[in-house]
């Protein structure tokens, strides 16, 4: 007798900590989400822009919750309907194989259906909330009052409506696709897709009916998508350009309509299959639709393009090119560029610059990309202050005349804090102090900039202003400010000026910042920044405020996420305050028939490595619609409407009422410091390099294609940046503050054209783009050729040789400026020298080089260099401060002396005397003998003049 014993069943030990761990994880995620939302609310309340936070949070929440619920419910209902039609039994081998899964689904159907419904719903909701800005703009859209030439639709349809409809259709299509997948899986598990008997198959039963309905709905949405894509042809990138082309209009347009109609017909067959239950009919329609889509959507347009368009491309595409050119010019604001033929003379004559005398003082010699170390060494005061790597150009009225100045804010540099502990970084070293400004066209005796305002506290010609810089380009760390009554100030204000010459401390008095006196807010911020010191530090009290997101561009982008800020911001003294001016743009990538370009690539040049690159996105429409101002002391942000005709701006003014202040509220003092923004100008010049050609045939042949020259001074691989300076346009009565650039022909180095825009916001011609087009009858050298010509000039080479061959000082070239002057083009390039192997060395302006036509001049001042070029007399004064003297006033031209026969030997001897004098001057400077330095510089100056005279110049 066999005894059978059943082994006891051992169940795995319970894991009670798993639910607890899950609850803790959920609480952690919830808490961090709360921290993010609540800290953002506190920040927006602190800057008085709570309407932006509330509107965006509300819209995102509605889109997330609404989409999650709708998609989740639809998928759950689809799963429930599939499960509801399950058979009572499934026979055969397939049924036996599926039985365990069927039983498991039966026991846990609610969970099994809820998991995909929740996951897919949450993913769809997360995707939908990203469209919050587009949805808001759609709901408040404003017409352009212009229609496209193909469908007759207002541009607003493409800019505001098309992106939303496209996203909505994509969401519906993806939801139905997930429904089909979930239903098919459930129908398979319950046995509806497994043969039961000989005559009944799954596709003719409940499963087939449900799947037919879902496929039919997918096809309806697909047909709607095809119809929408017809309008998208005005936005796509074709073989020649962005927008409608011949093949689009004569092949793809009709093909998408036919495909849409076929999709609707096949959808009807699938719906009918619910009743006729003959899957072969809709299946055949589906195969026909796929084949037709391949033929009509792919092969047919390719055939038309290859055998009809390509052989006759200029003629076939001409009307489409013409529309594309017109709309591209409109999209980038270059439709009204004024172009003038300019027969630039290359000959020189005495007194040639007399007519341009008013413009000579506007020739900027102080290069903001070179003199930052000079500002650091002479105005930094302490190691914990710093200036940006690239300084800024602005205008101020000084001594009754508008003057170009180089300006920078003295910001705090945490890298220079002596003891970088938490208290010092976040409670002591909290702010910078004052601005420093220098004349753009003057220098001191030893070549340093001539200061307009400087030192701590700031002194100079500019009006006094609140000097504390709590918000700036370099201020990236958070700080905690504020003291209770009776507590001693702990913020370092100035390193001197206190008792016995000691430091002065300060208590923050600005209205900005988040109050963090209560324990709850401190806990939130401790979690946000991952810093327990918010809870432990005794320096945080009931009066404490937290300042973060202190960079002006960051603050503007947080407040107005629909704007793109310029990569260059600048400080200005306005009404007793230091403010940061931030230009901001409205952009779109769905403007009809306009060429798309990369915003980052089009704005990248040699300055980008210092200023930072633009966002990496494509655009085909841009407007400088908003001027933003950020107070450097309290962080207050003011947004002013600028381009009041921009429909995108109008839409967002409707979305966020009261956020954008009307243009009429811009004060006259503030308006004086607004300028034409760099990045917009860079984009426009990039587009103008080809779209200055308005004729379709010329545009197609590219016979007049321009390009932006590489920077000959700083990098042969990067584009030359545009330059702010005051120029006098040929024919104008007076000079105007402008932003300028040049073009060269494609694959050539000679000058093709000169572009300038009136950059003075107070000018009635602000924003006017003008081009001087060089004559094709003679070559005018471009920047690269001019830089080579200057360096190869005998006088220049001899004079700079000591600084280019490892001497006691090294030469650094400044920006090569181009100015229309003297009926030709004048190139001006300052040359700086920097002492080698010397602690605390910095660039000083030593020489100025000039080229006009084939004539090159060099001098210790611009006046000397100009007089050397124009046969001893340029015809007017530059208004510089000569070495050891005072600014000169413009003069009338004098009668020049007749040049003598060149004497190379005498010139060489004179240059050798100049070289030795400069060497002696450097030695005197190192020894601290300023009088000796000035004397030797005077000897060198006279020797240079003797050399120029000996050469007959």
Secondary structure, DSSP 8 states (H G I E B T S, - for coil): ---------------HHHHHHHHHHHHHHHHHHHHHHHHHHHHHHHTT-HHHHHHHHHHHHHHHHHHHHHHHHHHHHHHHHHHHT--S---HHHHHHHHHHHHHHHHTHHHHHHHHHHHHHHHHHHHHHTTHHHHHHHHT----S-B-TTT--BHHIIIIIHHHHHHHHHHHHHHHHHHHHHHHHHHHHHTTTS-BTTTB-GGGSHHHHHHHHHHHHHHHHHHHHHHHHHHHTTTSB-SSSBS--HHIIIIIHHHHHHHHHHHHHHHHHHHHHHHH--HHHHHHHHHHHHHHHHIIIIIHHHHHIIIIIGGGHHHHHHHHHHHHHHHHHHHTT-TT-EEEEE-------TTTTGGGHHHHTT---S-TTTTHHHHHHHH--STTEE--SS-EEEEEEETTEEEEEEEEE-EE-GGG-SS--HHIIIIIS--EE-EEEEEEEEE-TTS-EEEEEETTTTEESS-----EESSSTT--S-EEE---TT----EEEESSSSGGG--EEE----S-SEE--SHHHHHHHHHHHT-THHHH-TT--TT-EEE---SHHHHHHHH-TT-EE-S--EEEEETTEEEEEEEEEEEES--TT---EEHHHHH-STTHHHH----S-EESEEEEEEEEEEETTT--EEEEE--TT-HHHHHHHHHSTTTEE-GGGS-HHHHTT-B--HHHHHHHHHHHHHHT--SHHHHHHTTT-EE--EETTTEEEEE---EEEEE--TT-SS-EEEEEEEEEETT--BEEEEEEEE-BTTSTTTT-EEEEEE-SSS--B-HHHHHHHHHHSHHHHHHHHHHHSS-SEEEEEEEEEEEEETTEEEEEEEEEEEESS-TT---EEEEEEEEETTEEEEESSHHHHHHHHTTT--SS----B-TTS-B----------------HHHHHHHHHHHHHHHHHHHHHHHTT-HHHHHHHHHHHHHHHHHHHHHTT-
